[in-house]
Amino acid sequence: EAMSMAKPIVSTSVGDVPLYVQNEHNGYIVEIENTNQMADSILKLLRDENLRKRFGSKSREIAKESLDIALCAKKHLYAYNQFLTNIYT
């Protein structure tokens, strides 16, 4: 959701986050439980408006290319069809 709103991301490497958040490209991926690294990453963004805008713009591009609802629906439909094909063949 934040990416679709052109926001920079600060997150840990959980779930699918590393598929869409590229460290120092559209946000920061920090080590789990490393609160200092999390705080430093947030402060970098708070202090640098140009960095926030650049990361946010790249986040929006990634969201449009990879996370669009129509694209996700097509991927789900494809996966369901593959599943059904495997069951009935």
Jmol script that loads the backbone (N, CA, C; Angstrom):
load data "model"
ATOM      1  N   GLU A   1       0.826  -1.195   0.000  1.00  0.00           N
ATOM      2  CA  GLU A   1       0.000   0.000   0.000  1.00  0.00           C
ATOM      3  C   GLU A   1       0.864   1.250   0.000  1.00  0.00           C
ATOM      4  N   ALA A   2       1.904   1.252   0.817  1.00  0.00           N
ATOM      5  CA  ALA A   2       2.783   2.424   0.854  1.00  0.00           C
ATOM      6  C   ALA A   2       3.466   2.633  -0.492  1.00  0.00           C
ATOM      7  N   MET A   3       3.872   1.542  -1.109  1.00  0.00           N
ATOM      8  CA  MET A   3       4.535   1.654  -2.410  1.00  0.00           C
ATOM      9  C   MET A   3       3.584   2.233  -3.447  1.00  0.00           C
ATOM     10  N   SER A   4       2.325   1.829  -3.428  1.00  0.00           N
ATOM     11  CA  SER A   4       1.363   2.347  -4.393  1.00  0.00           C
ATOM     12  C   SER A   4       1.103   3.839  -4.186  1.00  0.00           C
ATOM     13  N   MET A   5       1.386   4.328  -2.989  1.00  0.00           N
ATOM     14  CA  MET A   5       1.227   5.751  -2.674  1.00  0.00           C
ATOM     15  C   MET A   5       2.536   6.516  -2.833  1.00  0.00           C
ATOM     16  N   ALA A   6       3.516   5.893  -3.496  1.00  0.00           N
ATOM     17  CA  ALA A   6       4.819   6.514  -3.794  1.00  0.00           C
ATOM     18  C   ALA A   6       5.582   6.890  -2.532  1.00  0.00           C
ATOM     19  N   LYS A   7       5.592   5.967  -1.584  1.00  0.00           N
ATOM     20  CA  LYS A   7       6.324   6.185  -0.335  1.00  0.00           C
ATOM     21  C   LYS A   7       7.582   5.330  -0.309  1.00  0.00           C
ATOM     22  N   PRO A   8       8.646   5.851   0.285  1.00  0.00           N
ATOM     23  CA  PRO A   8       9.840   5.024   0.480  1.00  0.00           C
ATOM     24  C   PRO A   8       9.552   3.993   1.564  1.00  0.00           C
ATOM     25  N   ILE A   9      10.251   2.884   1.519  1.00  0.00           N
ATOM     26  CA  ILE A   9       9.972   1.781   2.428  1.00  0.00           C
ATOM     27  C   ILE A   9      11.152   1.545   3.359  1.00  0.00           C
ATOM     28  N   VAL A  10      10.852   1.291   4.622  1.00  0.00           N
ATOM     29  CA  VAL A  10      11.833   0.788   5.582  1.00  0.00           C
ATOM     30  C   VAL A  10      11.195  -0.442   6.212  1.00  0.00           C
ATOM     31  N   SER A  11      11.828  -1.585   6.028  1.00  0.00           N
ATOM     32  CA  SER A  11      11.250  -2.841   6.504  1.00  0.00           C
ATOM     33  C   SER A  11      12.355  -3.841   6.805  1.00  0.00           C
ATOM     34  N   THR A  12      11.959  -4.907   7.449  1.00  0.00           N
ATOM     35  CA  THR A  12      12.859  -6.044   7.618  1.00  0.00           C
ATOM     36  C   THR A  12      12.638  -7.001   6.447  1.00  0.00           C
ATOM     37  N   SER A  13      13.492  -7.977   6.335  1.00  0.00           N
ATOM     38  CA  SER A  13      13.423  -8.938   5.226  1.00  0.00           C
ATOM     39  C   SER A  13      12.476 -10.079   5.597  1.00  0.00           C
ATOM     40  N   VAL A  14      11.186  -9.795   5.566  1.00  0.00           N
ATOM     41  CA  VAL A  14      10.175 -10.800   5.900  1.00  0.00           C
ATOM     42  C   VAL A  14       9.253 -11.014   4.706  1.00  0.00           C
ATOM     43  N   GLY A  15       8.716 -12.202   4.605  1.00  0.00           N
ATOM     44  CA  GLY A  15       7.768 -12.503   3.540  1.00  0.00           C
ATOM     45  C   GLY A  15       8.308 -12.163   2.173  1.00  0.00           C
ATOM     46  N   ASP A  16       7.491 -11.488   1.385  1.00  0.00           N
ATOM     47  CA  ASP A  16       7.858 -11.114   0.023  1.00  0.00           C
ATOM     48  C   ASP A  16       8.514  -9.743  -0.074  1.00  0.00           C
ATOM     49  N   VAL A  17       8.785  -9.113   1.062  1.00  0.00           N
ATOM     50  CA  VAL A  17       9.377  -7.772   1.045  1.00  0.00           C
ATOM     51  C   VAL A  17      10.614  -7.695   0.148  1.00  0.00           C
ATOM     52  N   PRO A  18      11.560  -8.634   0.247  1.00  0.00           N
ATOM     53  CA  PRO A  18      12.761  -8.512  -0.600  1.00  0.00           C
ATOM     54  C   PRO A  18      12.487  -8.630  -2.106  1.00  0.00           C
ATOM     55  N   LEU A  19      11.316  -9.137  -2.474  1.00  0.00           N
ATOM     56  CA  LEU A  19      10.966  -9.189  -3.892  1.00  0.00           C
ATOM     57  C   LEU A  19      10.640  -7.810  -4.448  1.00  0.00           C
ATOM     58  N   TYR A  20      10.190  -6.910  -3.593  1.00  0.00           N
ATOM     59  CA  TYR A  20       9.704  -5.616  -4.043  1.00  0.00           C
ATOM     60  C   TYR A  20      10.465  -4.422  -3.483  1.00  0.00           C
ATOM     61  N   VAL A  21      11.143  -4.605  -2.369  1.00  0.00           N
ATOM     62  CA  VAL A  21      11.946  -3.529  -1.795  1.00  0.00           C
ATOM     63  C   VAL A  21      13.406  -3.853  -2.058  1.00  0.00           C
ATOM     64  N   GLN A  22      14.013  -2.999  -2.836  1.00  0.00           N
ATOM     65  CA  GLN A  22      15.423  -3.159  -3.160  1.00  0.00           C
ATOM     66  C   GLN A  22      16.209  -2.161  -2.316  1.00  0.00           C
ATOM     67  N   ASN A  23      17.071  -2.692  -1.469  1.00  0.00           N
ATOM     68  CA  ASN A  23      17.811  -1.862  -0.529  1.00  0.00           C
ATOM     69  C   ASN A  23      18.557  -0.741  -1.252  1.00  0.00           C
ATOM     70  N   GLU A  24      18.329   0.481  -0.776  1.00  0.00           N
ATOM     71  CA  GLU A  24      18.929   1.702  -1.301  1.00  0.00           C
ATOM     72  C   GLU A  24      18.512   2.009  -2.746  1.00  0.00           C
ATOM     73  N   HIS A  25      17.407   1.404  -3.186  1.00  0.00           N
ATOM     74  CA  HIS A  25      16.844   1.703  -4.504  1.00  0.00           C
ATOM     75  C   HIS A  25      15.466   2.349  -4.336  1.00  0.00           C
ATOM     76  N   ASN A  26      14.623   1.706  -3.535  1.00  0.00           N
ATOM     77  CA  ASN A  26      13.319   2.293  -3.240  1.00  0.00           C
ATOM     78  C   ASN A  26      13.013   2.250  -1.742  1.00  0.00           C
ATOM     79  N   GLY A  27      14.024   1.936  -0.956  1.00  0.00           N
ATOM     80  CA  GLY A  27      13.870   1.912   0.490  1.00  0.00           C
ATOM     81  C   GLY A  27      15.057   1.240   1.139  1.00  0.00           C
ATOM     82  N   TYR A  28      14.847   0.851   2.376  1.00  0.00           N
ATOM     83  CA  TYR A  28      15.888   0.168   3.143  1.00  0.00           C
ATOM     84  C   TYR A  28      15.334  -1.115   3.740  1.00  0.00           C
ATOM     85  N   ILE A  29      16.113  -2.168   3.640  1.00  0.00           N
ATOM     86  CA  ILE A  29      15.810  -3.413   4.341  1.00  0.00           C
ATOM     87  C   ILE A  29      16.802  -3.503   5.487  1.00  0.00           C
ATOM     88  N   VAL A  30      16.271  -3.602   6.692  1.00  0.00           N
ATOM     89  CA  VAL A  30      17.122  -3.642   7.884  1.00  0.00           C
ATOM     90  C   VAL A  30      17.058  -5.017   8.540  1.00  0.00           C
ATOM     91  N   GLU A  31      18.052  -5.297   9.329  1.00  0.00           N
ATOM     92  CA  GLU A  31      18.107  -6.579  10.025  1.00  0.00           C
ATOM     93  C   GLU A  31      16.989  -6.661  11.063  1.00  0.00           C
ATOM     94  N   ILE A  32      16.417  -7.840  11.200  1.00  0.00           N
ATOM     95  CA  ILE A  32      15.364  -8.055  12.191  1.00  0.00           C
ATOM     96  C   ILE A  32      15.912  -7.760  13.577  1.00  0.00           C
ATOM     97  N   GLU A  33      15.148  -7.039  14.364  1.00  0.00           N
ATOM     98  CA  GLU A  33      15.462  -6.653  15.742  1.00  0.00           C
ATOM     99  C   GLU A  33      16.604  -5.655  15.858  1.00  0.00           C
ATOM    100  N   ASN A  34      17.067  -5.079  14.753  1.00  0.00           N
ATOM    101  CA  ASN A  34      18.120  -4.075  14.813  1.00  0.00           C
ATOM    102  C   ASN A  34      17.457  -2.700  14.836  1.00  0.00           C
ATOM    103  N   THR A  35      17.075  -2.277  16.024  1.00  0.00           N
ATOM    104  CA  THR A  35      16.340  -1.023  16.161  1.00  0.00           C
ATOM    105  C   THR A  35      17.184   0.183  15.780  1.00  0.00           C
ATOM    106  N   ASN A  36      18.481   0.132  16.026  1.00  0.00           N
ATOM    107  CA  ASN A  36      19.348   1.248  15.641  1.00  0.00           C
ATOM    108  C   ASN A  36      19.392   1.414  14.125  1.00  0.00           C
ATOM    109  N   GLN A  37      19.498   0.305  13.404  1.00  0.00           N
ATOM    110  CA  GLN A  37      19.519   0.355  11.942  1.00  0.00           C
ATOM    111  C   GLN A  37      18.173   0.858  11.415  1.00  0.00           C
ATOM    112  N   MET A  38      17.093   0.425  12.026  1.00  0.00           N
ATOM    113  CA  MET A  38      15.765   0.889  11.632  1.00  0.00           C
ATOM    114  C   MET A  38      15.663   2.398  11.841  1.00  0.00           C
ATOM    115  N   ALA A  39      16.060   2.866  13.015  1.00  0.00           N
ATOM    116  CA  ALA A  39      15.996   4.298  13.315  1.00  0.00           C
ATOM    117  C   ALA A  39      16.886   5.101  12.370  1.00  0.00           C
ATOM    118  N   ASP A  40      18.086   4.629  12.122  1.00  0.00           N
ATOM    119  CA  ASP A  40      19.005   5.337  11.215  1.00  0.00           C
ATOM    120  C   ASP A  40      18.423   5.444   9.807  1.00  0.00           C
ATOM    121  N   SER A  41      17.804   4.368   9.335  1.00  0.00           N
ATOM    122  CA  SER A  41      17.212   4.378   7.998  1.00  0.00           C
ATOM    123  C   SER A  41      16.060   5.373   7.920  1.00  0.00           C
ATOM    124  N   ILE A  42      15.231   5.395   8.938  1.00  0.00           N
ATOM    125  CA  ILE A  42      14.110   6.342   8.966  1.00  0.00           C
ATOM    126  C   ILE A  42      14.635   7.777   9.025  1.00  0.00           C
ATOM    127  N   LEU A  43      15.650   8.005   9.850  1.00  0.00           N
ATOM    128  CA  LEU A  43      16.219   9.352   9.956  1.00  0.00           C
ATOM    129  C   LEU A  43      16.834   9.816   8.642  1.00  0.00           C
ATOM    130  N   LYS A  44      17.487   8.913   7.910  1.00  0.00           N
ATOM    131  CA  LYS A  44      18.043   9.279   6.600  1.00  0.00           C
ATOM    132  C   LYS A  44      16.945   9.816   5.694  1.00  0.00           C
ATOM    133  N   LEU A  45      15.811   9.139   5.709  1.00  0.00           N
ATOM    134  CA  LEU A  45      14.697   9.562   4.860  1.00  0.00           C
ATOM    135  C   LEU A  45      14.070  10.869   5.348  1.00  0.00           C
ATOM    136  N   LEU A  46      13.966  11.015   6.647  1.00  0.00           N
ATOM    137  CA  LEU A  46      13.384  12.243   7.190  1.00  0.00           C
ATOM    138  C   LEU A  46      14.245  13.457   6.871  1.00  0.00           C
ATOM    139  N   ARG A  47      15.538  13.266   6.818  1.00  0.00           N
ATOM    140  CA  ARG A  47      16.476  14.381   6.609  1.00  0.00           C
ATOM    141  C   ARG A  47      16.716  14.712   5.140  1.00  0.00           C
ATOM    142  N   ASP A  48      16.305  13.848   4.231  1.00  0.00           N
ATOM    143  CA  ASP A  48      16.639  14.039   2.816  1.00  0.00           C
ATOM    144  C   ASP A  48      15.392  13.930   1.946  1.00  0.00           C
ATOM    145  N   GLU A  49      14.803  15.072   1.658  1.00  0.00           N
ATOM    146  CA  GLU A  49      13.569  15.099   0.875  1.00  0.00           C
ATOM    147  C   GLU A  49      13.769  14.506  -0.521  1.00  0.00           C
ATOM    148  N   ASN A  50      14.899  14.805  -1.154  1.00  0.00           N
ATOM    149  CA  ASN A  50      15.155  14.269  -2.490  1.00  0.00           C
ATOM    150  C   ASN A  50      15.234  12.749  -2.475  1.00  0.00           C
ATOM    151  N   LEU A  51      15.853  12.185  -1.449  1.00  0.00           N
ATOM    152  CA  LEU A  51      15.941  10.730  -1.308  1.00  0.00           C
ATOM    153  C   LEU A  51      14.549  10.133  -1.126  1.00  0.00           C
ATOM    154  N   ARG A  52      13.733  10.767  -0.275  1.00  0.00           N
ATOM    155  CA  ARG A  52      12.350  10.290  -0.074  1.00  0.00           C
ATOM    156  C   ARG A  52      11.592  10.280  -1.386  1.00  0.00           C
ATOM    157  N   LYS A  53      11.709  11.344  -2.147  1.00  0.00           N
ATOM    158  CA  LYS A  53      10.982  11.436  -3.417  1.00  0.00           C
ATOM    159  C   LYS A  53      11.494  10.402  -4.414  1.00  0.00           C
ATOM    160  N   ARG A  54      12.817  10.247  -4.500  1.00  0.00           N
ATOM    161  CA  ARG A  54      13.385   9.276  -5.440  1.00  0.00           C
ATOM    162  C   ARG A  54      12.960   7.856  -5.088  1.00  0.00           C
ATOM    163  N   PHE A  55      13.117   7.491  -3.803  1.00  0.00           N
ATOM    164  CA  PHE A  55      12.702   6.150  -3.366  1.00  0.00           C
ATOM    165  C   PHE A  55      11.205   5.958  -3.559  1.00  0.00           C
ATOM    166  N   GLY A  56      10.426   6.984  -3.240  1.00  0.00           N
ATOM    167  CA  GLY A  56       8.973   6.891  -3.384  1.00  0.00           C
ATOM    168  C   GLY A  56       8.556   6.691  -4.832  1.00  0.00           C
ATOM    169  N   SER A  57       9.184   7.428  -5.729  1.00  0.00           N
ATOM    170  CA  SER A  57       8.888   7.290  -7.151  1.00  0.00           C
ATOM    171  C   SER A  57       9.219   5.887  -7.646  1.00  0.00           C
ATOM    172  N   LYS A  58      10.345   5.356  -7.221  1.00  0.00           N
ATOM    173  CA  LYS A  58      10.725   4.004  -7.625  1.00  0.00           C
ATOM    174  C   LYS A  58       9.776   2.973  -7.020  1.00  0.00           C
ATOM    175  N   SER A  59       9.335   3.205  -5.778  1.00  0.00           N
ATOM    176  CA  SER A  59       8.360   2.302  -5.155  1.00  0.00           C
ATOM    177  C   SER A  59       7.069   2.265  -5.958  1.00  0.00           C
ATOM    178  N   ARG A  60       6.613   3.431  -6.393  1.00  0.00           N
ATOM    179  CA  ARG A  60       5.379   3.520  -7.192  1.00  0.00           C
ATOM    180  C   ARG A  60       5.534   2.747  -8.501  1.00  0.00           C
ATOM    181  N   GLU A  61       6.686   2.901  -9.166  1.00  0.00           N
ATOM    182  CA  GLU A  61       6.938   2.172 -10.409  1.00  0.00           C
ATOM    183  C   GLU A  61       6.871   0.664 -10.187  1.00  0.00           C
ATOM    184  N   ILE A  62       7.516   0.200  -9.131  1.00  0.00           N
ATOM    185  CA  ILE A  62       7.520  -1.238  -8.825  1.00  0.00           C
ATOM    186  C   ILE A  62       6.111  -1.721  -8.524  1.00  0.00           C
ATOM    187  N   ALA A  63       5.358  -0.936  -7.759  1.00  0.00           N
ATOM    188  CA  ALA A  63       3.982  -1.322  -7.422  1.00  0.00           C
ATOM    189  C   ALA A  63       3.126  -1.425  -8.679  1.00  0.00           C
ATOM    190  N   LYS A  64       3.267  -0.462  -9.583  1.00  0.00           N
ATOM    191  CA  LYS A  64       2.475  -0.492 -10.817  1.00  0.00           C
ATOM    192  C   LYS A  64       2.864  -1.669 -11.705  1.00  0.00           C
ATOM    193  N   GLU A  65       4.158  -1.979 -11.767  1.00  0.00           N
ATOM    194  CA  GLU A  65       4.634  -3.057 -12.634  1.00  0.00           C
ATOM    195  C   GLU A  65       4.389  -4.450 -12.060  1.00  0.00           C
ATOM    196  N   SER A  66       4.435  -4.577 -10.742  1.00  0.00           N
ATOM    197  CA  SER A  66       4.423  -5.911 -10.138  1.00  0.00           C
ATOM    198  C   SER A  66       3.253  -6.201  -9.212  1.00  0.00           C
ATOM    199  N   LEU A  67       2.604  -5.174  -8.708  1.00  0.00           N
ATOM    200  CA  LEU A  67       1.589  -5.385  -7.671  1.00  0.00           C
ATOM    201  C   LEU A  67       0.213  -4.856  -8.037  1.00  0.00           C
ATOM    202  N   ASP A  68       0.023  -4.456  -9.279  1.00  0.00           N
ATOM    203  CA  ASP A  68      -1.269  -3.969  -9.740  1.00  0.00           C
ATOM    204  C   ASP A  68      -2.331  -5.049  -9.521  1.00  0.00           C
ATOM    205  N   ILE A  69      -3.521  -4.669  -9.091  1.00  0.00           N
ATOM    206  CA  ILE A  69      -4.578  -5.631  -8.763  1.00  0.00           C
ATOM    207  C   ILE A  69      -4.955  -6.486  -9.970  1.00  0.00           C
ATOM    208  N   ALA A  70      -4.994  -5.911 -11.161  1.00  0.00           N
ATOM    209  CA  ALA A  70      -5.335  -6.694 -12.353  1.00  0.00           C
ATOM    210  C   ALA A  70      -4.253  -7.732 -12.628  1.00  0.00           C
ATOM    211  N   LEU A  71      -3.009  -7.349 -12.463  1.00  0.00           N
ATOM    212  CA  LEU A  71      -1.901  -8.279 -12.660  1.00  0.00           C
ATOM    213  C   LEU A  71      -1.938  -9.397 -11.622  1.00  0.00           C
ATOM    214  N   CYS A  72      -2.202  -9.036 -10.378  1.00  0.00           N
ATOM    215  CA  CYS A  72      -2.302 -10.052  -9.318  1.00  0.00           C
ATOM    216  C   CYS A  72      -3.452 -11.021  -9.602  1.00  0.00           C
ATOM    217  N   ALA A  73      -4.576 -10.493 -10.077  1.00  0.00           N
ATOM    218  CA  ALA A  73      -5.715 -11.358 -10.393  1.00  0.00           C
ATOM    219  C   ALA A  73      -5.359 -12.337 -11.511  1.00  0.00           C
ATOM    220  N   LYS A  74      -4.653 -11.858 -12.538  1.00  0.00           N
ATOM    221  CA  LYS A  74      -4.236 -12.734 -13.635  1.00  0.00           C
ATOM    222  C   LYS A  74      -3.297 -13.830 -13.130  1.00  0.00           C
ATOM    223  N   LYS A  75      -2.375 -13.456 -12.246  1.00  0.00           N
ATOM    224  CA  LYS A  75      -1.438 -14.441 -11.694  1.00  0.00           C
ATOM    225  C   LYS A  75      -2.170 -15.491 -10.866  1.00  0.00           C
ATOM    226  N   HIS A  76      -3.157 -15.062 -10.082  1.00  0.00           N
ATOM    227  CA  HIS A  76      -3.940 -16.012  -9.286  1.00  0.00           C
ATOM    228  C   HIS A  76      -4.744 -16.943 -10.182  1.00  0.00           C
ATOM    229  N   LEU A  77      -5.366 -16.389 -11.199  1.00  0.00           N
ATOM    230  CA  LEU A  77      -6.149 -17.202 -12.127  1.00  0.00           C
ATOM    231  C   LEU A  77      -5.252 -18.234 -12.816  1.00  0.00           C
ATOM    232  N   TYR A  78      -4.078 -17.812 -13.231  1.00  0.00           N
ATOM    233  CA  TYR A  78      -3.132 -18.732 -13.858  1.00  0.00           C
ATOM    234  C   TYR A  78      -2.758 -19.855 -12.888  1.00  0.00           C
ATOM    235  N   ALA A  79      -2.462 -19.483 -11.637  1.00  0.00           N
ATOM    236  CA  ALA A  79      -2.078 -20.486 -10.637  1.00  0.00           C
ATOM    237  C   ALA A  79      -3.220 -21.472 -10.374  1.00  0.00           C
ATOM    238  N   TYR A  80      -4.456 -20.973 -10.261  1.00  0.00           N
ATOM    239  CA  TYR A  80      -5.604 -21.855 -10.052  1.00  0.00           C
ATOM    240  C   TYR A  80      -5.800 -22.800 -11.231  1.00  0.00           C
ATOM    241  N   ASN A  81      -5.677 -22.258 -12.438  1.00  0.00           N
ATOM    242  CA  ASN A  81      -5.823 -23.100 -13.628  1.00  0.00           C
ATOM    243  C   ASN A  81      -4.749 -24.175 -13.680  1.00  0.00           C
ATOM    244  N   GLN A  82      -3.529 -23.839 -13.321  1.00  0.00           N
ATOM    245  CA  GLN A  82      -2.450 -24.831 -13.294  1.00  0.00           C
ATOM    246  C   GLN A  82      -2.741 -25.912 -12.260  1.00  0.00           C
ATOM    247  N   PHE A  83      -3.248 -25.506 -11.120  1.00  0.00           N
ATOM    248  CA  PHE A  83      -3.607 -26.426 -10.049  1.00  0.00           C
ATOM    249  C   PHE A  83      -4.695 -27.390 -10.531  1.00  0.00           C
ATOM    250  N   LEU A  84      -5.747 -26.836 -11.137  1.00  0.00           N
ATOM    251  CA  LEU A  84      -6.855 -27.675 -11.620  1.00  0.00           C
ATOM    252  C   LEU A  84      -6.395 -28.596 -12.735  1.00  0.00           C
ATOM    253  N   THR A  85      -5.550 -28.104 -13.607  1.00  0.00           N
ATOM    254  CA  THR A  85      -5.019 -28.932 -14.701  1.00  0.00           C
ATOM    255  C   THR A  85      -4.249 -30.119 -14.131  1.00  0.00           C
ATOM    256  N   ASN A  86      -3.464 -29.881 -13.105  1.00  0.00           N
ATOM    257  CA  ASN A  86      -2.666 -30.960 -12.489  1.00  0.00           C
ATOM    258  C   ASN A  86      -3.544 -31.971 -11.767  1.00  0.00           C
ATOM    259  N   ILE A  87      -4.648 -31.537 -11.217  1.00  0.00           N
ATOM    260  CA  ILE A  87      -5.537 -32.459 -10.501  1.00  0.00           C
ATOM    261  C   ILE A  87      -6.277 -33.362 -11.497  1.00  0.00           C
ATOM    262  N   TYR A  88      -6.740 -32.778 -12.594  1.00  0.00           N
ATOM    263  CA  TYR A  88      -7.593 -33.521 -13.515  1.00  0.00           C
ATOM    264  C   TYR A  88      -6.859 -34.151 -14.705  1.00  0.00           C
ATOM    265  N   THR A  89      -5.550 -34.133 -14.676  1.00  0.00           N
ATOM    266  CA  THR A  89      -4.819 -34.808 -15.773  1.00  0.00           C
ATOM    267  C   THR A  89      -3.959 -35.911 -15.243  1.00  0.00           C
TER     268      THR A  89
END
end "model"
wireframe off; spacefill off
backbone 0.3
color backbone group
